[in-house]
């Protein structure tokens, strides 16, 4: 009895081991098949997929098997596979299997057989919206748009008629853009909840950025629908969206204001539009948006935001002037002070106080006052933690301006700890890396910058990449540290607006180390310095020298873009600006400025005109 128990136990263990081995082998075969399939090694994948499919007829395995057979031009086995699948499919999903068969025949130039298979797919389609959409999408994937249309017509015959969106979208795919837009406008009247979906579809299917005839058609259809259904709020929303897409913010403002009055939205849409207009440099429309909201009074939830943005818009305009208008900056400071006295320094006005401090420190040389004001803001109870972090970032910058770099590093480090995986933390980390760079600790700066290159914020990531490239190109391969230290010191002095000291440092660097690899960066930095001093002519000379003598260096596209914007936005020499944007697009196709340059080049050359 004991011996029998032992023999039975051994057999059971052997059975388990064999079962486990078979299971592991099957799993390994599938993994190998997937590996070869994903790497395009279809012949090797087919060594496994035939046997796997006999036991595992999931859609995933079927698709791998089918695609591998097609890749090897194995028509016979591919046809056998699809027909075998057809026999097993439930009637609800047989239609799409016939589409697979038709696609196979099309691939091997058997058009008549393919059309017969497609006809079979339509003939056996079951009633119901989901069946029709699935079959139509299968046809669309093959670019058989007429058959997709026939699918919806057949579904309507079978008693399902709710295909307004699908048919309108299909019209767009077939190139009937006017029909698509007209159908969408009618759909919005009965189903306004489709607003976001329709906006996304129109963005995807229409060339609103490049084809002015389509833009004109869409505007006409929108205005016609708004006139036809004046009570529907969805059409004013569409008009705001459309004019925002067109960057015609003044027209968007008219409709956004009307919508706000009509729905009592208390300015939320106007704040959003104002921010969008400001980010696209339409500061006049942005100001109108914020003034409208501020006019609603202090009980409005966006009142403080709007009041601050009005001042900030003025600040942004003044910062772009070359040379700076110091009298207007003094007037702006007076208005900031008056606003803070009027509204009080409290959590709601913390951002206004932060912007005021920036003006005091960086433009009016009143850094002590700026530090005192920011420290008072940070002592307030109930301050939002993100607002607090933004104010700390500003205080850190003011510390750097006042040459208190270690105090700045401490405050930036606090933000990094508090917002580790947040853009605020990334920004603080970048500013800490910049301090390491300013103080000559280039290896540590590089370590921090490497971590920031994958930042979720494109702007932070780009800044990190630029500084990292500067260090890599001019420090890592240089056995003499002093030139890079002198350059970084000059960079810090420019940030502190100590322009004379910065120029002396750069002149000393050039004299002591003639022909150093930093030569292009020095010229570029002198161009930036001249711009900040308002010496436009000298700035142009420096940027031109970079472009002409250091075309292949990392500052080449930066200098060229700066020249283009100077001629475009300040000198208004549009012919010269067009020439420079064109040069940037052709000679620096991988530049970070390509998108903006192309957009402005098209505007200047009239490519977007009607």
C-alpha positions as a printed NumPy array, in Angstrom:
array([[  0.   ,   0.   ,   0.   ],
       [  2.844,   2.399,   0.858],
       [  4.725,   1.461,  -2.336],
       [  1.613,   2.083,  -4.467],
       [  1.177,   5.468,  -2.831],
       [  4.807,   6.309,  -3.644],
       [  4.447,   5.209,  -7.291],
       [  1.183,   7.187,  -7.653],
       [  2.83 ,  10.244,  -6.096],
       [  5.812,  10.043,  -8.447],
       [  3.503,   9.698, -11.465],
       [  1.443,  12.686, -10.389],
       [  4.577,  14.814,  -9.995],
       [  5.768,  13.686, -13.453],
       [  2.349,  14.59 , -14.879],
       [  2.554,  18.064, -13.309],
       [  6.09 ,  18.595, -14.661],
       [  5.022,  17.563, -18.168],
       [  1.953,  19.781, -18.009],
       [  4.062,  22.695, -16.788],
       [  6.651,  22.022, -19.498],
       [  3.974,  22.007, -22.21 ],
       [  2.409,  25.175, -20.837],
       [  5.801,  26.914, -20.631],
       [  6.664,  25.684, -24.145],
       [  3.399,  27.076, -25.545],
       [  4.003,  30.382, -23.853],
       [  7.573,  30.496, -25.115],
       [  6.468,  29.71 , -28.682],
       [  3.984,  32.579, -28.597],
       [  6.588,  34.944, -27.211],
       [  9.054,  33.902, -29.907],
       [  6.406,  34.319, -32.596],
       [  5.589,  37.797, -31.303],
       [  9.281,  38.677, -31.159],
       [  9.907,  37.649, -34.765],
       [  6.631,  39.236, -35.962],
       [  7.354,  42.574, -34.257],
       [ 10.843,  42.603, -35.789],
       [  9.573,  41.895, -39.299],
       [ 11.042,  38.369, -39.378],
       [  7.845,  36.856, -40.783],
       [  9.386,  33.642, -42.08 ],
       [ 10.643,  32.784, -38.586],
       [  7.318,  33.838, -37.028],
       [  5.473,  31.407, -39.333],
       [  7.521,  28.517, -37.929],
       [  5.45 ,  28.923, -34.746],
       [  2.184,  30.624, -35.715],
       [  0.613,  27.694, -37.606],
       [  0.764,  25.384, -34.591],
       [ -0.156,  28.16 , -32.159],
       [ -3.278,  29.076, -34.165],
       [ -4.554,  25.485, -34.011],
       [ -4.845,  25.86 , -30.222],
       [ -5.221,  29.621, -29.828],
       [ -7.653,  31.228, -32.271],
       [ -7.745,  34.658, -30.641],
       [ -7.923,  37.715, -32.864],
       [ -4.371,  38.7  , -31.866],
       [ -2.89 ,  35.419, -33.063],
       [ -5.071,  35.45 , -36.194],
       [ -3.845,  38.925, -37.154],
       [ -0.185,  37.965, -36.651],
       [ -0.663,  34.781, -38.678],
       [ -2.597,  36.54 , -41.47 ],
       [ -0.162,  39.478, -41.755],
       [  2.848,  37.144, -41.742],
       [  1.36 ,  35.054, -44.571],
       [  0.667,  38.212, -46.577],
       [  4.201,  39.461, -45.981],
       [  5.527,  36.198, -47.436],
       [  3.054,  36.401, -50.386],
       [  1.575,  33.06 , -49.327],
       [ -1.846,  33.472, -50.94 ],
       [ -2.913,  29.828, -50.642],
       [ -2.473,  29.552, -46.87 ],
       [ -3.801,  33.084, -46.3  ],
       [ -7.015,  32.275, -48.231],
       [ -7.355,  28.991, -46.342],
       [ -6.912,  30.845, -43.04 ],
       [ -9.553,  33.483, -43.829],
       [-12.078,  30.984, -45.197],
       [-11.564,  28.796, -42.154],
       [-12.221,  31.791, -39.942],
       [-15.36 ,  32.558, -41.946],
       [-16.805,  29.119, -41.108],
       [-16.344,  29.705, -37.4  ],
       [-17.539,  33.308, -37.191],
       [-20.902,  34.129, -35.692],
       [-23.357,  35.736, -38.122],
       [-22.925,  39.077, -36.291],
       [-19.25 ,  39.262, -37.21 ],
       [-19.138,  37.394, -40.529],
       [-19.408,  40.603, -42.553],
       [-16.014,  41.894, -41.435],
       [-14.485,  38.458, -42.133],
       [-15.691,  38.765, -45.732],
       [-13.978,  42.147, -45.884],
       [-10.728,  40.409, -44.878],
       [-11.256,  37.941, -47.697],
       [-11.949,  40.738, -50.158],
       [ -8.848,  42.6  , -49.004],
       [ -6.806,  39.45 , -49.616],
       [ -8.131,  39.16 , -53.166],
       [ -7.478,  42.851, -53.807],
       [ -3.886,  42.42 , -52.675],
       [ -3.358,  39.672, -55.229],
       [ -5.139,  41.556, -58.055],
       [ -8.272,  39.385, -58.048],
       [-10.661,  42.291, -58.315],
       [-13.782,  40.363, -59.328],
       [-13.393,  37.939, -56.434],
       [-12.78 ,  40.864, -54.091],
       [-15.957,  42.634, -55.193],
       [-17.925,  39.407, -54.723],
       [-16.569,  39.118, -51.176],
       [-17.475,  42.738, -50.439],
       [-20.966,  42.156, -51.822],
       [-21.288,  39.115, -49.538],
       [-20.226,  41.279, -46.596],
       [-23.015,  43.759, -47.334],
       [-25.579,  41.05 , -48.058],
       [-25.228,  39.312, -44.694],
       [-24.806,  42.457, -42.557],
       [-27.034,  42.229, -39.491],
       [-29.354,  45.067, -38.342],
       [-28.071,  47.442, -35.681],
       [-25.849,  50.492, -35.47 ],
       [-22.763,  48.75 , -34.075],
       [-22.71 ,  46.188, -36.919],
       [-22.957,  48.915, -39.548],
       [-20.22 ,  51.043, -37.997],
       [-17.888,  48.045, -37.63 ],
       [-18.379,  47.034, -41.273],
       [-18.106,  50.619, -42.56 ],
       [-14.872,  51.116, -40.608],
       [-13.481,  47.911, -42.133],
       [-14.192,  49.338, -45.599],
       [-12.739,  52.724, -44.627],
       [ -9.528,  51.022, -43.5  ],
       [ -9.215,  49.702, -47.078],
       [-10.053,  53.166, -48.493],
       [-13.243,  51.687, -49.967],
       [-15.279,  54.768, -49.071],
       [-18.13 ,  54.113, -51.518],
       [-18.686,  50.719, -49.896],
       [-18.671,  52.369, -46.458],
       [-21.404,  54.701, -47.727],
       [-23.352,  51.694, -49.113],
       [-23.043,  50.091, -45.673],
       [-24.815,  52.992, -43.987],
       [-27.49 ,  53.081, -46.686],
       [-28.105,  49.351, -46.187],
       [-28.312,  49.848, -42.421],
       [-30.922,  52.575, -42.939],
       [-32.921,  50.166, -45.11 ],
       [-32.728,  47.656, -42.259],
       [-34.266,  50.175, -39.86 ],
       [-31.328,  52.002, -38.244],
       [-31.063,  55.661, -39.242],
       [-28.917,  57.368, -36.593],
       [-25.808,  57.85 , -38.762],
       [-25.741,  61.624, -39.109],
       [-22.252,  62.017, -37.639],
       [-20.807,  59.012, -39.461],
       [-22.187,  60.095, -42.844],
       [-20.997,  63.683, -42.362],
       [-17.533,  62.444, -41.414],
       [-17.522,  60.135, -44.444],
       [-18.349,  63.075, -46.715],
       [-15.2  ,  64.766, -45.45 ],
       [-13.121,  61.661, -46.158],
       [-14.535,  61.622, -49.692],
       [-13.512,  65.243, -50.238],
       [-16.99 ,  66.767, -49.959],
       [-15.936,  69.294, -47.311],
       [-18.882,  71.62 , -47.831],
       [-21.286,  68.693, -47.441],
       [-19.494,  67.57 , -44.299],
       [-19.623,  70.994, -42.645],
       [-23.26 ,  71.579, -43.622],
       [-24.212,  68.169, -42.189],
       [-22.291,  68.862, -38.994],
       [-24.087,  72.177, -38.53 ],
       [-27.449,  70.438, -38.809],
       [-26.321,  67.709, -36.428],
       [-25.338,  70.305, -33.799],
       [-28.904,  71.626, -33.809],
       [-30.266,  68.245, -32.674],
       [-27.189,  66.986, -30.786],
       [-25.187,  69.903, -29.334],
       [-23.232,  67.443, -27.163],
       [-21.322,  66.526, -30.325],
       [-19.581,  69.912, -30.213],
       [-16.112,  68.726, -29.13 ],
       [-16.229,  65.661, -31.398],
       [-17.137,  67.786, -34.419],
       [-14.429,  70.335, -33.651],
       [-11.834,  67.54 , -33.469],
       [-13.089,  65.984, -36.724],
       [-13.032,  69.307, -38.561],
       [ -9.496,  69.972, -37.367],
       [ -8.455,  66.542, -38.598],
       [-10.201,  66.599, -41.999],
       [-10.006,  70.257, -43.042],
       [ -6.929,  72.23 , -44.019],
       [ -7.901,  75.286, -42.007],
       [ -4.304,  76.41 , -41.642],
       [ -3.437,  76.361, -45.329],
       [ -6.517,  76.468, -47.579],
       [ -8.278,  79.827, -47.468],
       [-11.152,  78.686, -49.684],
       [-12.062,  76.058, -47.079],
       [-11.74 ,  78.63 , -44.304],
       [-14.135,  80.927, -46.158],
       [-16.603,  78.064, -46.687],
       [-16.537,  77.033, -43.003],
       [-17.068,  80.611, -41.845],
       [-20.041,  80.936, -44.195],
       [-21.654,  77.695, -43.007],
       [-21.171,  78.656, -39.361],
       [-22.72 ,  82.099, -39.795],
       [-25.602,  80.611, -41.827],
       [-26.347,  78.06 , -39.081],
       [-26.134,  80.714, -36.337],
       [-28.649,  82.83 , -38.265],
       [-30.927,  79.846, -38.937],
       [-30.96 ,  78.74 , -35.274],
       [-30.482,  81.982, -33.28 ],
       [-31.622,  80.39 , -30.02 ],
       [-28.946,  77.668, -30.074],
       [-25.9  ,  78.504, -27.958],
       [-23.781,  75.874, -29.709],
       [-23.215,  78.039, -32.798],
       [-21.707,  81.031, -30.959],
       [-19.412,  78.489, -29.252],
       [-18.432,  77.131, -32.654],
       [-17.758,  80.674, -33.896],
       [-15.494,  81.406, -30.918],
       [-13.665,  78.132, -31.614],
       [-13.369,  78.861, -35.334],
       [-12.018,  82.393, -34.952],
       [ -9.611,  81.165, -32.269],
       [ -8.324,  78.529, -34.703],
       [ -7.877,  81.328, -37.23 ],
       [ -6.107,  83.44 , -34.608],
       [ -8.664,  86.164, -35.358],
       [ -9.053,  86.911, -31.667],
       [-10.868,  90.215, -32.091],
       [-13.725,  88.411, -33.908],
       [-13.637,  85.612, -31.321],
       [-13.95 ,  88.273, -28.594],
       [-17.189,  89.636, -30.095],
       [-18.869,  86.217, -30.023],
       [-17.372,  85.212, -26.651],
       [-18.694,  88.403, -25.051],
       [-22.142,  87.838, -26.558],
       [-22.144,  84.258, -25.284],
       [-21.075,  85.362, -21.812],
       [-23.962,  87.855, -21.588],
       [-26.415,  85.3  , -22.897],
       [-25.432,  82.455, -20.58 ],
       [-24.22 ,  84.392, -17.556],
       [-20.866,  82.592, -17.534],
       [-19.258,  85.372, -15.463],
       [-16.28 ,  85.766, -17.752],
       [-14.765,  82.271, -17.694],
       [-14.676,  82.053, -21.487],
       [-13.222,  85.557, -21.758],
       [-10.385,  84.725, -19.364],
       [ -9.54 ,  81.652, -21.433],
       [ -9.711,  83.633, -24.689],
       [ -7.602,  86.421, -23.193],
       [ -4.877,  83.976, -22.219],
       [ -4.914,  82.389, -25.681],
       [ -4.759,  85.789, -27.391],
       [ -1.878,  86.878, -25.141],
       [  0.09 ,  83.699, -25.848],
       [ -0.316,  84.478, -29.575],
       [  0.889,  88.081, -29.115],
       [ -2.512,  89.689, -29.71 ],
       [ -2.118,  91.781, -26.58 ],
       [ -4.783,  94.313, -27.558],
       [ -7.551,  91.703, -27.725],
       [ -6.219,  90.048, -24.574],
       [ -6.479,  93.399, -22.767],
       [-10.094,  93.834, -23.985],
       [-10.992,  90.38 , -22.648],
       [ -9.521,  91.063, -19.216],
       [-10.983,  94.562, -18.965],
       [-14.412,  93.157, -19.742],
       [-14.12 ,  90.636, -16.881],
       [-12.616,  93.163, -14.462],
       [-15.58 ,  95.429, -15.211],
       [-17.881,  92.86 , -13.597],
       [-16.588,  93.927, -10.165],
       [-14.85 ,  92.276,  -7.187],
       [-17.653,  89.773,  -6.564],
       [-16.788,  88.052,  -9.81 ],
       [-14.566,  84.974,  -9.183],
       [-12.16 ,  86.049, -11.952],
       [-11.919,  89.7  , -10.923],
       [ -8.454,  89.53 ,  -9.346],
       [ -7.088,  87.442, -12.197],
       [ -8.412,  89.925, -14.732],
       [ -7.038,  92.952, -12.858],
       [ -3.605,  91.394, -12.715],
       [ -3.65 ,  90.348, -16.365],
       [ -4.446,  93.898, -17.486],
       [ -1.24 ,  95.09 , -15.83 ],
       [  0.693,  92.065, -17.053],
       [ -0.358,  92.762, -20.663],
       [  1.074,  96.266, -20.371],
       [  4.246,  94.819, -18.875],
       [  4.647,  92.317, -21.737],
       [  4.191,  95.105, -24.296],
       [  6.782,  97.319, -22.603],
       [  9.32 ,  94.474, -22.332],
       [  9.235,  94.082, -26.119],
       [ 10.106,  97.695, -26.811],
       [ 13.643,  98.418, -28.018],
       [ 14.972, 100.454, -26.337],
       [ 13.013, 100.11 , -23.098],
       [ 10.76 , 103.022, -22.233],
       [ 11.775, 103.661, -18.619],
       [  9.173, 106.384, -18.107],
       [  6.38 , 103.997, -19.066],
       [  7.87 , 101.317, -16.822],
       [  7.808, 103.8  , -13.915],
       [  4.155, 104.581, -14.703],
       [  3.366, 100.882, -14.749],
       [  5.018, 100.445, -11.347],
       [  2.867, 103.275,  -9.996],
       [ -0.251, 101.502, -11.312],
       [  0.856,  98.198,  -9.775],
       [  1.315,  99.914,  -6.415],
       [ -2.053, 101.658,  -6.709],
       [ -3.8  ,  98.4  ,  -7.588],
       [ -2.231,  96.561,  -4.651],
       [ -3.19 ,  99.425,  -2.319],
       [ -6.723,  99.369,  -3.705],
       [ -7.216,  95.601,  -3.569],
       [ -4.93 ,  94.795,  -0.633],
       [ -2.051,  92.324,  -0.494],
       [ -3.771,  88.991,   0.106],
       [ -3.777,  85.493,  -1.402],
       [ -5.981,  86.678,  -4.288],
       [ -3.412,  89.331,  -5.298],
       [ -0.261,  87.258,  -4.671],
       [  0.464,  86.87 ,  -8.394],
       [  0.051,  90.626,  -8.892],
       [  2.554,  91.227,  -6.092],
       [  4.913,  88.695,  -7.699],
       [  4.772,  90.483, -11.082],
       [  5.24 ,  93.835,  -9.347],
       [  8.365,  92.487,  -7.63 ],
       [  9.766,  91.344, -10.977],
       [  9.276,  94.826, -12.401],
       [ 10.957,  96.395,  -9.362],
       [ 14.011,  94.137,  -9.405],
       [ 14.781,  93.522, -13.05 ],
       [ 13.702,  96.79 , -14.657],
       [ 13.832,  99.482, -11.963],
       [ 16.866,  98.292,  -9.947],
       [ 14.907,  98.064,  -6.69 ],
       [ 15.745,  94.503,  -5.715],
       [ 15.696,  95.098,  -1.93 ],
       [ 12.105,  96.336,  -2.157],
       [ 11.2  ,  93.399,  -4.401],
       [ 12.634,  90.881,  -1.894],
       [ 10.799,  92.494,   1.021],
       [  7.501,  92.407,  -0.874],
       [  7.878,  88.765,  -1.909],
       [  8.884,  87.659,   1.578],
       [  5.755,  89.395,   2.949],
       [  3.597,  87.536,   0.419],
       [  5.125,  84.2  ,   1.415],
       [  4.33 ,  84.871,   5.09 ],
       [  0.587,  85.14 ,   4.36 ],
       [ -1.615,  82.339,   5.739],
       [ -3.857,  80.308,   3.41 ],
       [ -1.68 ,  80.945,   0.367],
       [ -2.296,  78.362,  -2.356],
       [  0.695,  75.984,  -2.465],
       [  1.218,  76.382,  -6.23 ],
       [  0.965,  80.168,  -6.025],
       [  3.443,  80.002,  -3.145],
       [  5.85 ,  77.98 ,  -5.314],
       [  5.564,  80.48 ,  -8.198],
       [  6.339,  83.336,  -5.789],
       [  9.315,  81.383,  -4.434],
       [ 10.628,  80.933,  -7.978],
       [ 10.441,  84.698,  -8.444],
       [ 12.127,  85.334,  -5.093],
       [ 14.913,  82.934,  -6.079],
       [ 15.456,  84.861,  -9.315],
       [ 15.591,  88.134,  -7.413],
       [ 18.17 ,  86.59 ,  -5.064],
       [ 20.261,  85.68 ,  -8.126],
       [ 19.827,  89.226,  -9.426],
       [ 21.095,  90.539,  -6.075],
       [ 24.051,  88.105,  -6.162],
       [ 22.631,  85.98 ,  -3.327],
       [ 23.037,  82.793,  -5.358],
       [ 23.193,  80.346,  -2.45 ],
       [ 19.988,  81.747,  -0.946],
       [ 18.46 ,  81.276,  -4.39 ],
       [ 19.72 ,  77.685,  -4.601],
       [ 18.195,  76.895,  -1.202],
       [ 14.758,  78.18 ,  -2.167],
       [ 14.846,  76.38 ,  -5.535],
       [ 15.808,  73.142,  -3.753],
       [ 12.737,  73.494,  -1.495],
       [ 10.482,  73.668,  -4.557],
       [ 12.186,  70.631,  -6.119],
       [ 11.421,  68.62 ,  -2.953],
       [  7.821,  69.861,  -2.706],
       [  7.011,  69.362,  -6.417],
       [  9.255,  66.483,  -7.407],
       [  7.375,  65.204, -10.491],
       [  5.675,  68.46 , -11.382],
       [  6.576,  71.164, -13.959],
       [  7.102,  73.556, -11.039],
       [  9.722,  71.192,  -9.631],
       [ 11.316,  70.836, -13.076],
       [ 11.507,  74.609, -13.43 ],
       [ 13.14 ,  74.938, -10.007],
       [ 15.612,  72.185, -10.895],
       [ 16.537,  73.997, -14.106],
       [ 17.134,  77.229, -12.219],
       [ 19.318,  75.356,  -9.733],
       [ 21.291,  73.851, -12.624],
       [ 21.697,  77.357, -14.024],
       [ 23.123,  78.504, -10.675],
       [ 25.655,  75.65 , -10.819],
       [ 26.551,  76.855, -14.32 ],
       [ 26.836,  80.506, -13.196],
       [ 29.172,  79.512, -10.36 ],
       [ 31.391,  77.267, -12.497],
       [ 30.241,  73.849, -11.262],
       [ 29.641,  72.634, -14.803],
       [ 29.723,  68.886, -14.122],
       [ 26.947,  69.126, -11.534],
       [ 24.975,  71.467, -13.797],
       [ 25.239,  68.903, -16.597],
       [ 24.011,  66.1  , -14.316],
       [ 20.884,  68.08 , -13.419],
       [ 20.294,  69.136, -17.026],
       [ 20.484,  65.551, -18.273],
       [ 17.636,  64.665, -15.914],
       [ 15.585,  67.584, -17.234],
       [ 15.87 ,  66.744, -20.926],
       [ 12.836,  64.464, -20.643],
       [ 10.791,  67.113, -18.821],
       [  7.08 ,  67.169, -19.575],
       [  7.317,  70.914, -20.169],
       [  8.671,  71.544, -23.682],
       [  9.878,  75.002, -22.725],
       [ 11.835,  73.722, -19.707],
       [ 13.193,  70.818, -21.723],
       [ 14.37 ,  73.145, -24.521],
       [ 16.087,  75.483, -22.047],
       [ 17.789,  72.481, -20.464],
       [ 18.926,  71.2  , -23.857],
       [ 20.323,  74.62 , -24.86 ],
       [ 22.349,  75.009, -21.659],
       [ 23.473,  71.375, -21.81 ],
       [ 24.727,  71.834, -25.387],
       [ 26.595,  74.978, -24.366],
       [ 28.419,  73.088, -21.607],
       [ 29.051,  69.988, -23.749],
       [ 30.452,  71.947, -26.678],
       [ 32.673,  74.271, -24.694],
       [ 33.599,  72.633, -21.404],
       [ 33.583,  68.849, -21.562],
       [ 36.201,  68.755, -24.364],
       [ 38.308,  71.655, -23.04 ],
       [ 41.218,  71.117, -20.661],
       [ 41.227,  74.809, -19.67 ],
       [ 38.301,  75.686, -17.384],
       [ 38.763,  79.461, -17.107],
       [ 37.215,  80.493, -20.486],
       [ 33.944,  78.744, -19.666],
       [ 33.96 ,  80.194, -16.15 ],
       [ 34.447,  83.713, -17.568],
       [ 31.648,  83.19 , -20.081],
       [ 29.234,  81.908, -17.398],
       [ 30.133,  84.885, -15.199],
       [ 29.312,  87.265, -18.059],
       [ 26.014,  85.456, -18.597],
       [ 25.167,  85.994, -14.914],
       [ 26.132,  89.682, -15.115],
       [ 23.755,  90.152, -18.055],
       [ 20.931,  88.549, -16.06 ],
       [ 21.782,  91.027, -13.282],
       [ 21.681,  93.817, -15.89 ],
       [ 25.282,  94.754, -15.09 ],
       [ 25.98 ,  95.284, -18.762],
       [ 29.27 ,  97.169, -18.518],
       [ 30.784,  94.491, -16.265],
       [ 29.518,  91.768, -18.611],
       [ 31.088,  93.454, -21.642],
       [ 34.422,  93.868, -19.841],
       [ 34.389,  90.178, -18.914],
       [ 33.649,  89.085, -22.485],
       [ 36.288,  91.439, -23.891],
       [ 38.818,  90.011, -21.448],
       [ 37.848,  86.472, -22.457],
       [ 38.305,  87.264, -26.162],
       [ 41.654,  88.972, -25.567],
       [ 43.049,  86.271, -23.292],
       [ 41.819,  83.312, -25.327],
       [ 41.628,  84.435, -28.978],
       [ 39.965,  81.96 , -31.349],
       [ 38.455,  79.914, -28.516],
       [ 35.534,  77.582, -29.324],
       [ 33.296,  79.973, -27.348],
       [ 33.73 ,  82.677, -29.995],
       [ 30.283,  82.182, -31.549],
       [ 28.591,  82.098, -28.116],
       [ 30.428,  85.306, -27.134],
       [ 29.234,  87.107, -30.266],
       [ 25.695,  85.836, -29.696],
       [ 25.734,  86.921, -26.049],
       [ 27.001,  90.373, -27.07 ],
       [ 24.065,  90.549, -29.469],
       [ 21.638,  89.761, -26.639],
       [ 23.374,  92.325, -24.433],
       [ 23.033,  95.001, -27.14 ],
       [ 19.34 ,  94.167, -27.553],
       [ 18.748,  94.659, -23.827],
       [ 20.564,  98.001, -23.995],
       [ 18.384,  99.042, -26.94 ],
       [ 21.302,  99.234, -29.376],
       [ 19.549,  97.555, -32.284],
       [ 22.178,  98.283, -34.92 ],
       [ 24.981,  96.723, -32.861],
       [ 22.828,  93.699, -32.035],
       [ 22.198,  93.113, -35.751],
       [ 25.942,  93.32 , -36.439],
       [ 26.732,  90.699, -33.792],
       [ 23.972,  88.319, -34.939],
       [ 25.073,  88.722, -38.564],
       [ 28.636,  87.878, -37.582],
       [ 27.442,  84.666, -35.943],
       [ 25.445,  83.696, -39.05 ],
       [ 28.264,  84.518, -41.473],
       [ 31.262,  83.136, -39.56 ],
       [ 29.75 ,  80.424, -37.349],
       [ 26.941,  79.063, -39.485],
       [ 27.519,  75.459, -38.416],
       [ 27.724,  76.145, -34.683],
       [ 24.848,  75.665, -32.256],
       [ 24.11 ,  79.421, -32.145],
       [ 23.675,  79.72 , -35.936],
       [ 19.893,  79.178, -36.034],
       [ 19.372,  81.229, -32.84 ],
       [ 21.121,  84.245, -34.364],
       [ 19.287,  83.847, -37.676],
       [ 15.878,  83.648, -35.964],
       [ 16.686,  86.711, -33.832],
       [ 17.604,  88.647, -36.986],
       [ 14.369,  87.586, -38.684],
       [ 12.218,  88.718, -35.749],
       [ 14.074,  92.05 , -35.487],
       [ 13.405,  92.851, -39.149],
       [  9.858,  91.508, -38.856],
       [  8.573,  92.881, -35.546],
       [ 10.743,  95.941, -34.825],
       [ 12.002,  97.317, -38.132],
       [  8.958,  96.062, -40.095],
       [ 11.182,  95.287, -43.084],
       [  9.037,  92.363, -44.179],
       [ 10.991,  91.615, -47.361],
       [ 14.196,  91.113, -45.378],
       [ 12.339,  89.144, -42.699],
       [ 10.891,  86.841, -45.372],
       [ 14.39 ,  86.225, -46.744],
       [ 15.747,  85.356, -43.287],
       [ 12.841,  83.062, -42.369],
       [ 13.328,  81.269, -45.703],
       [ 17.042,  80.817, -45.011],
       [ 16.232,  79.377, -41.572],
       [ 13.733,  76.905, -43.034],
       [ 16.08 ,  75.637, -45.744],
       [ 19.396,  75.701, -43.895],
       [ 18.212,  74.677, -40.405],
       [ 15.36 ,  72.249, -41.057],
       [ 15.822,  70.637, -37.627],
       [ 15.76 ,  73.909, -35.678],
       [ 13.432,  74.443, -32.734],
       [ 12.298,  77.625, -34.522],
       [ 11.097,  75.825, -37.671],
       [  7.384,  75.78 , -36.819],
       [  7.18 ,  79.465, -35.918],
       [  9.395,  80.453, -38.85 ],
       [  7.308,  78.494, -41.355],
       [  4.065,  79.947, -40.046],
       [  5.346,  83.527, -40.266],
       [  7.01 ,  82.914, -43.661],
       [  3.673,  81.763, -45.088],
       [  1.955,  84.847, -43.733],
       [  4.587,  87.127, -45.246],
       [  4.601,  85.423, -48.641],
       [  0.81 ,  85.442, -48.877],
       [  0.478,  81.65 , -48.979],
       [ -2.468,  81.89 , -46.589],
       [ -4.246,  84.705, -48.388],
       [ -7.585,  84.139, -50.063]])
